Amino acid sequence: MAVSAASAMQIVNARHSICSSRGLLSPNASVAAFGSRGSLSRMLSSAYSISSTRDLRVCSSPASSVFTKTPTRAMSGETDAVPSAGLPIDLRGKRAFIAGVADDNGYGWAIAKALAAAGAEILVGTWVPALNIFETSLRRGKFDESRLLPNGSLMEIAKVYPLDAVYDSPEDVPEDVKANKRYAGASNWTVKEAAESVKNDFGSIDILVHSLANGPEVTKPLLETSRKGYLAAISASSYSFVSLLQHFLPIMNPGGASISLTYIASERIIPGYGGGMSSAKAALESDTRVLAYEAGRKGKIRVNTISAGPLGSRAAKAIGFIEKMIDYSYTNAPLQKELRADEVGNAAAFLVSPLASAITGSVVYVDNGLNAMGLALDSPILSQ
Protein backbone atom coordinates (compact mmCIF):
# COMPACT_ATOMS: atom_id res chain seq x y z
CA MET A 1 0.00 0.00 0.00
CA ALA A 2 2.02 2.89 -1.18
CA VAL A 3 1.13 5.28 1.61
CA SER A 4 2.83 8.47 0.48
CA ALA A 5 4.08 11.37 2.53
CA ALA A 6 1.07 13.65 2.22
CA SER A 7 -1.58 13.24 -0.40
CA ALA A 8 -0.78 13.37 -4.08
CA MET A 9 -2.31 16.81 -4.47
CA GLN A 10 -0.71 18.34 -1.43
CA ILE A 11 2.91 17.49 -1.53
CA VAL A 12 5.66 19.98 -1.88
CA ASN A 13 8.63 20.56 -4.03
CA ALA A 14 10.91 21.38 -1.13
CA ARG A 15 14.43 20.02 -1.20
CA HIS A 16 15.13 19.64 2.53
CA SER A 17 16.35 16.86 4.74
CA ILE A 18 17.15 15.16 7.99
CA CYS A 19 20.10 13.66 9.78
CA SER A 20 20.80 9.98 10.12
CA SER A 21 18.53 7.36 11.60
CA ARG A 22 18.13 5.17 14.60
CA GLY A 23 21.48 4.85 16.31
CA LEU A 24 23.00 7.68 14.31
CA LEU A 25 20.29 10.15 15.25
CA SER A 26 20.49 12.19 18.41
CA PRO A 27 17.60 11.77 20.85
CA ASN A 28 17.14 15.53 20.85
CA ALA A 29 15.73 17.03 17.68
CA SER A 30 17.25 20.05 16.03
CA VAL A 31 15.95 22.99 14.06
CA ALA A 32 15.36 23.53 10.36
CA ALA A 33 14.43 26.17 7.90
CA PHE A 34 13.24 25.04 4.54
CA GLY A 35 12.43 27.85 2.22
CA SER A 36 14.49 28.64 -0.83
CA ARG A 37 14.09 32.33 -0.11
CA GLY A 38 16.50 34.24 2.12
CA SER A 39 13.56 36.05 3.64
CA LEU A 40 12.29 32.80 5.14
CA SER A 41 15.46 32.27 7.11
CA ARG A 42 15.21 35.80 8.50
CA MET A 43 11.57 35.25 9.36
CA LEU A 44 12.22 31.97 11.15
CA SER A 45 15.13 33.43 13.05
CA SER A 46 12.85 36.08 14.53
CA ALA A 47 9.74 33.91 14.84
CA TYR A 48 11.21 30.99 16.71
CA SER A 49 13.04 30.91 20.00
CA ILE A 50 16.40 29.33 19.19
CA SER A 51 19.06 28.62 21.73
CA SER A 52 22.53 27.25 22.06
CA THR A 53 23.02 23.89 23.66
CA ARG A 54 25.74 22.14 25.53
CA ASP A 55 27.33 18.81 24.73
CA LEU A 56 25.51 18.40 21.42
CA ARG A 57 25.85 15.59 18.93
CA VAL A 58 25.16 16.98 15.48
CA CYS A 59 25.69 15.19 12.20
CA SER A 60 28.66 16.88 10.60
CA SER A 61 28.49 18.51 7.20
CA PRO A 62 30.24 21.32 5.38
CA ALA A 63 27.15 23.44 5.85
CA SER A 64 27.26 23.23 9.63
CA SER A 65 30.94 24.09 9.88
CA VAL A 66 30.58 27.14 7.66
CA PHE A 67 28.05 28.80 9.91
CA THR A 68 29.30 28.00 13.37
CA LYS A 69 32.06 26.19 15.20
CA THR A 70 29.79 25.33 18.11
CA PRO A 71 26.62 23.58 16.88
CA THR A 72 23.44 25.31 17.97
CA ARG A 73 19.89 24.11 17.56
CA ALA A 74 16.38 24.65 18.76
CA MET A 75 15.48 21.58 20.71
CA SER A 76 13.74 20.14 23.70
CA GLY A 77 15.73 19.56 26.84
CA GLU A 78 18.32 21.83 28.41
CA THR A 79 18.43 25.25 26.79
CA ASP A 80 19.38 28.75 27.78
CA ALA A 81 16.45 31.05 27.20
CA VAL A 82 17.12 33.66 24.57
CA PRO A 83 14.88 36.72 24.48
CA SER A 84 13.08 36.99 21.15
CA ALA A 85 11.33 39.89 19.54
CA GLY A 86 7.63 39.61 18.91
CA LEU A 87 5.47 36.61 19.72
CA PRO A 88 7.52 33.39 19.37
CA ILE A 89 6.32 29.92 18.54
CA ASP A 90 8.07 28.00 21.30
CA LEU A 91 7.86 24.21 21.25
CA ARG A 92 10.90 23.54 23.39
CA GLY A 93 10.28 20.58 25.67
CA LYS A 94 7.70 19.15 23.27
CA ARG A 95 8.02 15.90 21.34
CA ALA A 96 6.37 15.30 17.95
CA PHE A 97 5.67 12.14 15.98
CA ILE A 98 5.24 12.80 12.26
CA ALA A 99 3.71 9.89 10.34
CA GLY A 100 4.46 9.96 6.63
CA VAL A 101 8.02 11.16 6.11
CA ALA A 102 9.75 9.18 3.37
CA ASP A 103 11.90 11.82 1.66
CA ASP A 104 12.84 15.47 1.94
CA ASN A 105 10.30 17.01 -0.44
CA GLY A 106 6.89 16.40 1.09
CA TYR A 107 4.69 18.32 3.50
CA GLY A 108 5.54 15.88 6.29
CA TRP A 109 9.19 16.84 5.96
CA ALA A 110 8.38 20.55 5.90
CA ILE A 111 6.24 20.22 9.02
CA ALA A 112 8.97 18.28 10.80
CA LYS A 113 11.42 21.08 10.07
CA ALA A 114 9.04 23.79 11.26
CA LEU A 115 8.40 21.97 14.51
CA ALA A 116 12.10 21.39 15.00
CA ALA A 117 12.78 25.05 14.30
CA ALA A 118 10.37 25.90 17.10
CA GLY A 119 12.28 23.60 19.45
CA ALA A 120 10.37 20.31 19.32
CA GLU A 121 12.04 16.92 19.42
CA ILE A 122 11.26 15.03 16.22
CA LEU A 123 10.29 11.40 15.70
CA VAL A 124 9.12 10.16 12.31
CA GLY A 125 7.23 7.18 10.97
CA THR A 126 8.29 6.01 7.51
CA TRP A 127 6.45 3.63 5.21
CA VAL A 128 8.20 0.27 5.49
CA PRO A 129 9.07 -0.27 1.80
CA ALA A 130 10.68 3.20 1.72
CA LEU A 131 12.46 2.87 5.05
CA ASN A 132 15.77 1.49 3.81
CA ILE A 133 16.19 4.11 1.08
CA PHE A 134 15.22 6.89 3.47
CA GLU A 135 17.63 5.82 6.19
CA THR A 136 20.43 5.21 3.71
CA SER A 137 19.97 8.69 2.26
CA LEU A 138 20.13 10.14 5.75
CA ARG A 139 23.31 8.31 6.64
CA ARG A 140 25.04 9.25 3.40
CA GLY A 141 24.23 12.91 3.78
CA LYS A 142 22.04 13.18 0.70
CA PHE A 143 19.60 15.33 2.66
CA ASP A 144 22.18 17.55 4.32
CA GLU A 145 21.37 20.61 2.26
CA SER A 146 17.71 20.21 3.13
CA ARG A 147 18.52 19.82 6.81
CA LEU A 148 20.09 23.26 7.05
CA LEU A 149 18.56 25.38 9.80
CA PRO A 150 18.25 29.16 10.10
CA ASN A 151 21.02 29.25 12.68
CA GLY A 152 23.40 27.22 10.49
CA SER A 153 23.07 23.84 12.19
CA LEU A 154 21.28 20.79 10.80
CA MET A 155 17.96 19.30 11.75
CA GLU A 156 18.12 16.04 13.60
CA ILE A 157 15.61 13.27 14.11
CA ALA A 158 15.57 11.43 17.42
CA LYS A 159 14.41 8.21 15.80
CA VAL A 160 12.91 6.82 12.60
CA TYR A 161 10.18 4.21 13.07
CA PRO A 162 8.91 1.80 10.41
CA LEU A 163 5.19 2.35 9.85
CA ASP A 164 2.38 1.15 7.62
CA ALA A 165 -0.71 2.94 8.86
CA VAL A 166 -3.05 0.73 6.81
CA TYR A 167 -2.65 -1.97 9.46
CA ASP A 168 -3.74 -1.39 13.06
CA SER A 169 -2.16 -4.47 14.63
CA PRO A 170 -0.14 -7.55 13.61
CA GLU A 171 -3.34 -9.59 13.40
CA ASP A 172 -4.55 -7.35 10.56
CA VAL A 173 -1.56 -7.97 8.30
CA PRO A 174 -2.28 -10.42 5.43
CA GLU A 175 0.11 -13.29 4.89
CA ASP A 176 1.16 -12.03 1.46
CA VAL A 177 2.25 -8.72 3.01
CA LYS A 178 4.16 -10.49 5.77
CA ALA A 179 5.96 -12.54 3.12
CA ASN A 180 6.64 -9.56 0.87
CA LYS A 181 10.37 -8.93 0.54
CA ARG A 182 9.75 -5.17 0.82
CA TYR A 183 8.81 -5.80 4.47
CA ALA A 184 11.63 -8.25 5.15
CA GLY A 185 13.76 -7.36 8.16
CA ALA A 186 11.28 -4.81 9.51
CA SER A 187 9.27 -5.34 12.68
CA ASN A 188 6.79 -3.53 14.90
CA TRP A 189 5.46 -1.43 12.03
CA THR A 190 1.69 -1.53 12.54
CA VAL A 191 0.05 1.48 14.17
CA LYS A 192 -0.39 -0.25 17.51
CA GLU A 193 3.21 -1.47 17.55
CA ALA A 194 4.59 1.90 16.52
CA ALA A 195 2.75 3.61 19.38
CA GLU A 196 4.04 1.00 21.81
CA SER A 197 7.59 1.45 20.53
CA VAL A 198 7.41 5.22 20.98
CA LYS A 199 6.05 4.74 24.50
CA ASN A 200 8.87 2.33 25.38
CA ASP A 201 11.53 4.63 23.92
CA PHE A 202 10.28 8.06 24.99
CA GLY A 203 7.32 7.63 27.29
CA SER A 204 5.04 10.24 25.73
CA ILE A 205 4.54 12.74 22.92
CA ASP A 206 2.87 16.13 22.67
CA ILE A 207 2.24 16.44 18.94
CA LEU A 208 0.91 13.95 16.38
CA VAL A 209 1.09 14.72 12.66
CA HIS A 210 -0.72 12.69 10.00
CA SER A 211 0.89 13.23 6.60
CA LEU A 212 -0.32 10.08 4.87
CA ALA A 213 -2.43 9.42 1.81
CA ASN A 214 -2.74 6.88 -0.96
CA GLY A 215 -5.30 6.15 -3.65
CA PRO A 216 -4.30 3.20 -5.82
CA GLU A 217 -6.90 4.23 -8.41
CA VAL A 218 -6.45 8.00 -8.11
CA THR A 219 -6.26 8.46 -11.89
CA LYS A 220 -9.68 6.81 -12.43
CA PRO A 221 -12.94 8.78 -12.47
CA LEU A 222 -15.19 7.94 -9.53
CA LEU A 223 -17.62 6.14 -11.83
CA GLU A 224 -14.81 3.79 -12.86
CA THR A 225 -13.38 3.26 -9.36
CA SER A 226 -13.68 -0.22 -7.91
CA ARG A 227 -14.95 -0.91 -4.41
CA LYS A 228 -11.52 -2.19 -3.49
CA GLY A 229 -9.80 0.94 -4.78
CA TYR A 230 -12.30 3.25 -3.09
CA LEU A 231 -11.99 1.55 0.28
CA ALA A 232 -8.21 1.47 -0.03
CA ALA A 233 -8.19 5.25 -0.47
CA ILE A 234 -10.41 5.72 2.58
CA SER A 235 -8.30 3.32 4.65
CA ALA A 236 -4.93 4.84 3.82
CA SER A 237 -5.94 8.50 3.63
CA SER A 238 -8.56 9.00 6.34
CA TYR A 239 -9.07 6.04 8.68
CA SER A 240 -5.31 5.94 9.19
CA PHE A 241 -5.68 9.25 11.05
CA VAL A 242 -8.39 7.80 13.28
CA SER A 243 -6.18 4.80 14.01
CA LEU A 244 -3.12 6.91 14.75
CA LEU A 245 -4.96 9.13 17.21
CA GLN A 246 -6.70 6.13 18.74
CA HIS A 247 -3.38 4.43 19.53
CA PHE A 248 -1.25 7.49 20.32
CA LEU A 249 -3.81 9.37 22.43
CA PRO A 250 -2.98 7.33 25.57
CA ILE A 251 0.63 8.53 25.42
CA MET A 252 -0.11 12.16 24.48
CA ASN A 253 0.35 14.75 27.18
CA PRO A 254 -2.73 16.87 28.02
CA GLY A 255 -2.68 20.13 26.10
CA GLY A 256 -1.12 18.46 23.06
CA ALA A 257 -2.29 18.71 19.48
CA SER A 258 -2.77 16.63 16.34
CA ILE A 259 -2.97 17.77 12.73
CA SER A 260 -3.51 16.18 9.32
CA LEU A 261 -3.39 17.33 5.71
CA THR A 262 -6.42 17.61 3.47
CA TYR A 263 -7.24 19.07 0.06
CA ILE A 264 -10.02 21.23 -1.37
CA ALA A 265 -11.28 18.29 -3.47
CA SER A 266 -13.12 17.34 -0.28
CA GLU A 267 -15.63 20.13 -0.98
CA ARG A 268 -15.11 21.15 -4.62
CA ILE A 269 -15.07 19.14 -7.84
CA ILE A 270 -11.50 18.52 -9.00
CA PRO A 271 -11.75 16.39 -12.18
CA GLY A 272 -8.86 13.94 -12.28
CA TYR A 273 -8.48 13.65 -8.51
CA GLY A 274 -10.29 10.34 -8.50
CA GLY A 275 -10.22 6.83 -7.12
CA GLY A 276 -12.16 7.88 -4.04
CA MET A 277 -9.52 10.36 -2.91
CA SER A 278 -11.96 13.28 -2.83
CA SER A 279 -14.24 11.16 -0.65
CA ALA A 280 -11.30 10.24 1.58
CA LYS A 281 -10.47 13.91 2.13
CA ALA A 282 -14.10 14.70 2.92
CA ALA A 283 -14.08 11.88 5.47
CA LEU A 284 -10.83 13.18 6.93
CA GLU A 285 -12.33 16.63 7.49
CA SER A 286 -15.49 15.21 9.03
CA ASP A 287 -13.41 12.97 11.30
CA THR A 288 -11.33 15.99 12.31
CA ARG A 289 -14.40 17.61 13.83
CA VAL A 290 -15.56 14.48 15.63
CA LEU A 291 -12.06 13.66 16.86
CA ALA A 292 -11.65 17.23 18.10
CA TYR A 293 -14.62 16.65 20.40
CA GLU A 294 -13.68 13.17 21.52
CA ALA A 295 -9.93 13.73 21.95
CA GLY A 296 -10.61 17.12 23.53
CA ARG A 297 -12.91 15.68 26.16
CA LYS A 298 -10.88 12.53 26.74
CA GLY A 299 -7.32 13.81 26.63
CA LYS A 300 -7.43 17.62 26.26
CA ILE A 301 -5.94 17.22 22.78
CA ARG A 302 -6.70 19.63 19.95
CA VAL A 303 -7.33 18.27 16.44
CA ASN A 304 -7.14 20.32 13.23
CA THR A 305 -6.40 19.78 9.56
CA ILE A 306 -4.63 21.92 6.97
CA SER A 307 -6.09 22.20 3.47
CA ALA A 308 -2.99 22.84 1.39
CA GLY A 309 -2.83 24.01 -2.19
CA PRO A 310 -1.39 21.92 -5.05
CA LEU A 311 2.37 21.65 -5.18
CA GLY A 312 4.69 19.36 -7.09
CA SER A 313 6.62 16.40 -5.70
CA ARG A 314 7.52 12.87 -6.67
CA ALA A 315 4.30 11.46 -5.24
CA ALA A 316 2.14 14.20 -6.74
CA LYS A 317 3.18 13.20 -10.23
CA ALA A 318 1.13 10.04 -9.77
CA ILE A 319 -2.06 11.92 -10.59
CA GLY A 320 -0.65 13.05 -13.91
CA PHE A 321 -1.64 16.73 -14.04
CA ILE A 322 -0.08 18.32 -10.97
CA GLU A 323 1.84 20.92 -13.01
CA LYS A 324 -1.42 22.14 -14.56
CA MET A 325 -2.97 22.46 -11.11
CA ILE A 326 0.01 24.47 -9.90
CA ASP A 327 -0.31 26.81 -12.91
CA TYR A 328 -4.07 27.10 -12.32
CA SER A 329 -3.55 28.02 -8.69
CA TYR A 330 -0.90 30.61 -9.54
CA THR A 331 -3.15 32.22 -12.13
CA ASN A 332 -6.37 32.26 -10.15
CA ALA A 333 -5.50 32.53 -6.44
CA PRO A 334 -5.85 35.92 -4.72
CA LEU A 335 -2.16 35.76 -3.79
CA GLN A 336 -0.42 35.26 -7.11
CA LYS A 337 2.76 33.62 -5.90
CA GLU A 338 4.40 30.26 -5.49
CA LEU A 339 3.04 28.22 -2.59
CA ARG A 340 6.00 26.87 -0.63
CA ALA A 341 6.27 23.86 1.65
CA ASP A 342 7.55 25.99 4.49
CA GLU A 343 4.33 28.00 4.49
CA VAL A 344 2.39 24.84 5.28
CA GLY A 345 5.03 23.90 7.85
CA ASN A 346 4.75 27.28 9.54
CA ALA A 347 0.97 27.00 9.72
CA ALA A 348 1.34 23.56 11.28
CA ALA A 349 3.81 24.87 13.86
CA PHE A 350 1.33 27.56 14.85
CA LEU A 351 -1.60 25.13 15.09
CA VAL A 352 0.21 22.75 17.43
CA SER A 353 1.67 25.55 19.56
CA PRO A 354 0.19 27.20 22.66
CA LEU A 355 -0.61 30.22 20.48
CA ALA A 356 -3.48 28.16 19.00
CA SER A 357 -4.68 26.81 22.34
CA ALA A 358 -8.33 27.64 21.58
CA ILE A 359 -8.36 26.34 17.99
CA THR A 360 -9.66 22.83 17.39
CA GLY A 361 -11.95 21.05 14.94
CA SER A 362 -10.93 23.43 12.17
CA VAL A 363 -9.98 23.18 8.51
CA VAL A 364 -7.26 25.78 7.95
CA TYR A 365 -6.61 26.76 4.33
CA VAL A 366 -3.01 27.32 3.28
CA ASP A 367 -3.46 27.77 -0.47
CA ASN A 368 -2.86 31.44 -1.27
CA GLY A 369 -6.62 31.94 -0.96
CA LEU A 370 -7.61 29.73 -3.90
CA ASN A 371 -10.43 28.19 -1.83
CA ALA A 372 -12.23 31.56 -1.77
CA MET A 373 -12.46 31.95 -5.54
CA GLY A 374 -15.68 31.32 -7.44
CA LEU A 375 -14.54 32.28 -10.92
CA ALA A 376 -11.47 31.15 -12.84
CA LEU A 377 -9.73 34.23 -14.16
CA ASP A 378 -8.07 32.25 -16.94
CA SER A 379 -11.39 30.98 -18.28
CA PRO A 380 -11.55 31.45 -22.07
CA ILE A 381 -15.03 32.89 -21.74
CA LEU A 382 -13.61 35.98 -20.01
CA SER A 383 -11.48 36.84 -23.02
CA GLN A 384 -14.40 36.88 -25.47
Beta strands, then each sheet from edge to edge (+ up, - down):
strand 1: 4-5
strand 2: 95-99
strand 3: 121-127
strand 4: 159-163
strand 5: 205-210
strand 6: 212-213
strand 7: 252-262
strand 8: 302-308
strand 9: 363-366
sheet 1: 1+ 6-
sheet 2: 4+ 3+ 2+ 5+ 7+ 8+ 9+
end
